[in-house]
Amino acid sequence: MSKNNFKIKLLNNENQIGVFASLGSEMASEVLGSSDIDYTLVDMEHAPNDLRDTVNQMQTIKAAGGECLVRIPVLDHIYAKRLLDAGATTIMFPQVNNLSDAEYAVRSVKYPPKGIRGIAGATRANNFGREIDYVSTADKNICVICQIESVEACKNVKEIASTEGVDLLFIGPGDLSADMGFIKNRSAAEVKEMAIQVLNKTKKLNKPCGIMVSNITEAKEMLKIGFSVIAVTTDLVLLRNAVDEIGLLAKNN
């Protein structure tokens, strides 16, 4: 199977910066994939990307020379199984709140006896059946990202990060801020402090930690603090910000 460059860089303690793809557009994902960012994450949770949309974008990102990650819409092994069979190598699981959730995420991507992933004969993942050793190599190659998005998850960080097979913890400030009572202020000092506490706990366990940010300034700050995987907003927001700037010029002209 193809190398999982994202996981390789994680294991080598390299910083990685990417963008979430939420426009549901193969063309937009190709633009991201052909750029110098480290990864593009196709989002199925907060974007109108169904399975077919996601696979199409996985293909365009790979063809453009990029590294593709996928966030499934819910903590569910069926979604994970279908995307893995379609060739995904890195899955982000949302709302991982405790040890049980983390273990379920890991089992979802691994074949028996370690997991519950079903075996298929010919899929895009195993080069349509041509790669006969896929089943014996996939478990090691697949990357599992657990999202920390609640107060409960923050309390259980040590258990989640210590789970064998969890490769990265990734903080979602939006849902976390809402759960903390700051639904209209994801930049609240309390939310930032909670994120740093999560980072510090994961560092002690030698587990990398990532976070979503809104802009380049925040990205630089989070890298300096010690986060190793940064998502700098989404393709939709990048487009909106750019066109709104042009719209302001048009309005005032």
RODO-2510 file (C-alpha; in nm, 4 decimals, decimal comma):
residues 253
     n   res          X          Y          Z
     1     m     0,0000     0,0000     0,0000
     2     s     0,1076     0,3608    -0,0457
     3     k     0,3181     0,5175     0,2284
     4     n     0,1375     0,7210     0,4901
     5     n     0,3587     1,0287     0,4805
     6     f     0,1477     1,2053     0,7413
     7     k     0,2050     0,9267     0,9945
     8     i     0,5733     0,9011     0,9064
     9     k     0,6188     1,2707     0,9817
    10     l     0,4267     1,2302     1,3078
    11     l     0,6618     0,9536     1,4167
    12     n     0,9583     1,1712     1,3207
    13     n     0,8233     1,4576     1,5347
    14     e     0,7888     1,6895     1,2356
    15     n     0,5470     1,9809     1,2392
    16     q     0,2672     1,9631     0,9829
    17     i     0,0375     2,2393     0,8627
    18     g    -0,2730     2,1867     0,6533
    19     v    -0,6227     2,2980     0,5610
    20     f    -0,9663     2,1394     0,5963
    21     a    -1,1529     2,0849     0,2681
    22     s    -1,5197     2,1657     0,3258
    23     l    -1,6370     2,3061    -0,0080
    24     g    -1,7162     1,9620    -0,1481
    25     s    -1,5214     2,0522    -0,4609
    26     e    -1,2681     1,8303    -0,6365
    27     m    -1,1199     2,1375    -0,8029
    28     a    -1,0722     2,3178    -0,4703
    29     s    -0,9193     2,0047    -0,3172
    30     e    -0,6848     1,9750    -0,6125
    31     v    -0,5693     2,3324    -0,5531
    32     l    -0,4950     2,2402    -0,1915
    33     g    -0,3295     1,9120    -0,2832
    34     s    -0,0995     2,0754    -0,5365
    35     s     0,0176     2,3395    -0,2884
    36     d     0,3044     2,3264    -0,0390
    37     i     0,0857     2,2527     0,2647
    38     d     0,1579     1,9251     0,4430
    39     y    -0,1920     1,7806     0,4237
    40     t    -0,5508     1,8362     0,3161
    41     l    -0,8264     1,6981     0,5373
    42     v    -1,1548     1,6203     0,3636
    43     d    -1,4240     1,6953     0,6191
    44     m    -1,7366     1,4797     0,6322
    45     e    -1,8594     1,6096     0,9681
    46     h    -1,9262     1,9793     0,9088
    47     a    -1,9292     1,9858     0,5299
    48     p    -2,1557     1,8468     0,2570
    49     n    -1,9096     1,5726     0,1658
    50     d    -2,0688     1,2307     0,1254
    51     l    -1,8698     0,9126     0,0601
    52     r    -1,8493     0,9624    -0,3151
    53     d    -1,7490     1,3293    -0,2794
    54     t    -1,4789     1,2291    -0,0348
    55     v    -1,3340     0,9536    -0,2528
    56     n    -1,3289     1,1867    -0,5535
    57     q    -1,1350     1,4430    -0,3516
    58     m    -0,8990     1,1781    -0,2177
    59     q    -0,8184     1,0924    -0,5782
    60     t    -0,7606     1,4528    -0,6872
    61     i    -0,5466     1,5345    -0,3835
    62     k    -0,3290     1,2276    -0,4373
    63     a    -0,3007     1,2914    -0,8119
    64     a    -0,1875     1,6461    -0,7356
    65     g     0,0867     1,5149    -0,5089
    66     g    -0,0780     1,5989    -0,1774
    67     e    -0,1393     1,4061     0,1443
    68     c    -0,5057     1,3375     0,2250
    69     l    -0,6724     1,2904     0,5632
    70     v    -1,0439     1,2306     0,6240
    71     r    -1,2649     1,3287     0,9158
    72     i    -1,5657     1,1009     0,9417
    73     p    -1,8980     1,2520     1,0562
    74     v    -1,9390     1,0409     1,3688
    75     l    -1,7491     0,7895     1,5804
    76     d    -1,8580     0,4876     1,3792
    77     h    -1,6670     0,1884     1,2454
    78     i    -1,8867     0,1590     0,9348
    79     y    -1,7745     0,4982     0,8056
    80     a    -1,4148     0,4125     0,8917
    81     k    -1,4321     0,0765     0,7159
    82     r    -1,5770     0,2168     0,3943
    83     l    -1,3253     0,4988     0,3762
    84     l    -1,0324     0,2713     0,4509
    85     d    -1,1431     0,0355     0,1759
    86     a    -1,1662     0,3387    -0,0522
    87     g    -0,8005     0,4138     0,0155
    88     a    -0,7963     0,6463     0,3158
    89     t    -0,4894     0,6017     0,5332
    90     t    -0,5536     0,8612     0,8060
    91     i    -0,8910     0,8889     0,9805
    92     m    -0,9926     1,1621     1,2238
    93     f    -1,2595     1,0523     1,4696
    94     p    -1,4731     1,3329     1,6174
    95     q    -1,5951     1,3544     1,9770
    96     v    -1,3623     1,1040     2,1387
    97     n    -1,4495     1,1620     2,5032
    98     n    -1,3045     0,8719     2,6995
    99     l    -1,0994     0,5538     2,6969
   100     s    -1,3843     0,3474     2,5534
   101     d    -1,4238     0,5882     2,2605
   102     a    -1,0502     0,5824     2,1908
   103     e    -1,0344     0,2040     2,1973
   104     y    -1,3342     0,1853     1,9639
   105     a    -1,1676     0,4235     1,7182
   106     v    -0,8561     0,2060     1,7102
   107     r    -1,0531    -0,1181     1,6721
   108     s    -1,2431     0,0414     1,3842
   109     v    -0,9310     0,0676     1,1689
   110     k    -0,7596    -0,2588     1,2603
   111     y    -0,8216    -0,6085     1,1306
   112     p    -0,8934    -0,8980     1,3692
   113     p    -0,7742    -0,9990     1,6192
   114     k    -0,6845    -0,6418     1,7225
   115     g    -0,9889    -0,4825     1,5663
   116     i    -1,3219    -0,5199     1,3936
   117     r    -1,2465    -0,3982     1,0417
   118     g    -1,4058    -0,6240     0,7849
   119     i    -1,1971    -0,7825     0,5102
   120     a    -1,2788    -0,7172     0,1455
   121     g    -1,1189    -0,8905    -0,1516
   122     a    -1,0727    -0,6130    -0,4058
   123     t    -1,0782    -0,2455    -0,3055
   124     r    -0,9046     0,0767    -0,3967
   125     a    -0,6999     0,0363    -0,0773
   126     n    -0,5352    -0,2876    -0,1933
   127     n    -0,4984    -0,1763    -0,5553
   128     f    -0,8183    -0,3580    -0,6482
   129     g    -0,6979    -0,6910    -0,5173
   130     r    -0,3498    -0,6800    -0,6672
   131     e    -0,1745    -0,6065    -0,3373
   132     i    -0,1864    -0,9445    -0,1692
   133     d    -0,0069    -0,8394     0,1511
   134     y    -0,2361    -0,5432     0,2264
   135     v    -0,4110    -0,7097     0,5221
   136     s    -0,0786    -0,7828     0,6927
   137     t     0,0567    -0,4284     0,6496
   138     a    -0,2483    -0,2032     0,6818
   139     d    -0,2719    -0,1970     1,0621
   140     k     0,0736    -0,0444     1,0933
   141     n     0,0204     0,2063     0,8130
   142     i    -0,3187     0,3487     0,9161
   143     c    -0,3129     0,6627     1,1309
   144     v    -0,5758     0,7315     1,4009
   145     i    -0,6566     1,0853     1,5111
   146     c    -0,8819     1,1378     1,8125
   147     q    -1,0516     1,4734     1,8465
   148     i    -1,0655     1,6368     2,1893
   149     e    -1,3751     1,8539     2,1832
   150     s    -1,5354     1,8442     2,5288
   151     v    -1,4597     1,9020     2,8941
   152     e    -1,5013     1,5280     2,9492
   153     a    -1,2404     1,4544     2,6846
   154     c    -0,9989     1,7010     2,8431
   155     k    -1,0394     1,5256     3,1766
   156     n    -0,9657     1,1910     3,0101
   157     v    -0,6710     1,3013     2,7972
   158     k    -0,4199     1,0730     2,9694
   159     e    -0,6328     0,7641     2,9062
   160     i    -0,7052     0,8624     2,5460
   161     a    -0,3443     0,9499     2,4671
   162     s    -0,2186     0,6293     2,6304
   163     t    -0,4431     0,4087     2,4175
   164     e    -0,2319     0,1850     2,1950
   165     g    -0,2990     0,2703     1,8327
   166     v    -0,3960     0,6353     1,8879
   167     d    -0,1420     0,8384     1,6908
   168     l    -0,2538     1,1980     1,7431
   169     l    -0,4868     1,4003     1,9633
   170     f    -0,6434     1,6976     1,7866
   171     i    -0,8238     1,9770     1,9701
   172     g    -1,1412     2,1227     1,8198
   173     p    -1,1743     2,4694     1,9790
   174     g    -1,5236     2,5265     1,8416
   175     d    -1,7022     2,2420     2,0175
   176     l    -1,4713     2,2679     2,3180
   177     s    -1,5515     2,6351     2,3679
   178     a    -1,9240     2,5603     2,3454
   179     d    -1,8974     2,2809     2,5998
   180     m    -1,7077     2,5151     2,8324
   181     g    -1,9803     2,7795     2,8083
   182     f    -1,8092     3,0077     2,5567
   183     i    -2,0134     2,9200     2,2489
   184     k    -1,9764     3,2709     2,1048
   185     n    -1,6096     3,3084     2,1948
   186     r    -1,3855     3,0233     2,0861
   187     s    -1,0870     3,2542     2,1469
   188     a    -1,1633     3,2903     2,5179
   189     a    -0,8586     3,2749     2,7426
   190     e    -1,0122     2,9825     2,9303
   191     v    -1,0416     2,7774     2,6120
   192     k    -0,6812     2,8491     2,5167
   193     e    -0,5651     2,7514     2,8656
   194     m    -0,7588     2,4247     2,8450
   195     a    -0,5980     2,3500     2,5085
   196     i    -0,2522     2,4105     2,6527
   197     q    -0,3301     2,1773     2,9437
   198     v    -0,4227     1,9058     2,6931
   199     l    -0,1000     1,9700     2,5027
   200     n     0,1112     1,9438     2,8163
   201     k    -0,0514     1,6149     2,9171
   202     t     0,0050     1,4625     2,5739
   203     k     0,3660     1,5783     2,5698
   204     k     0,4346     1,3931     2,8940
   205     l     0,3090     1,0789     2,7207
   206     n     0,5184     1,1459     2,4076
   207     k     0,2040     1,1794     2,1993
   208     p     0,1729     1,4593     1,9407
   209     c    -0,1101     1,7081     1,9675
   210     g    -0,2804     1,9204     1,7031
   211     i    -0,5294     2,2048     1,6915
   212     m    -0,7525     2,3992     1,4526
   213     v    -0,6829     2,7727     1,4197
   214     s    -0,8422     3,0585     1,2290
   215     n    -0,5417     3,2308     1,0732
   216     i    -0,1663     3,2346     1,0167
   217     t    -0,0983     3,4443     1,3271
   218     e    -0,2679     3,1859     1,5482
   219     a    -0,0878     2,9059     1,3648
   220     k     0,2522     3,0566     1,4392
   221     e     0,1569     3,1015     1,8047
   222     m     0,0395     2,7410     1,8411
   223     l     0,3558     2,6082     1,6763
   224     k     0,5647     2,8129     1,9193
   225     i     0,3663     2,6770     2,2137
   226     g     0,4357     2,3220     2,1018
   227     f     0,1460     2,1951     1,8902
   228     s     0,2878     1,9843     1,6072
   229     v    -0,0132     1,9549     1,3739
   230     i    -0,1999     2,2706     1,2779
   231     a    -0,5103     2,3103     1,0636
   232     v    -0,5372     2,6665     0,9364
   233     t    -0,9112     2,7067     0,8836
   234     t    -1,0989     2,5678     0,5790
   235     d    -1,1069     2,6215     0,2053
   236     l    -1,4548     2,7694     0,2416
   237     v    -1,3410     3,0314     0,4932
   238     l    -1,0336     3,1153     0,2856
   239     l    -1,2579     3,1765    -0,0163
   240     r    -1,5104     3,3761     0,1874
   241     n    -1,2442     3,6007     0,3390
   242     a    -1,0845     3,6678     0,0025
   243     v    -1,4099     3,7456    -0,1777
   244     d    -1,5369     3,9616     0,1121
   245     e    -1,2216     4,1694     0,0845
   246     i    -1,2895     4,2198    -0,2850
   247     g    -1,6548     4,2906    -0,2041
   248     l    -1,5545     4,5629     0,0392
   249     l    -1,3491     4,7252    -0,2323
   250     a    -1,6427     4,7032    -0,4748
   251     k    -1,8847     4,8438    -0,2172
   252     n    -1,6650     5,1450    -0,1408
   253     n    -1,5605     5,2151    -0,4964
***
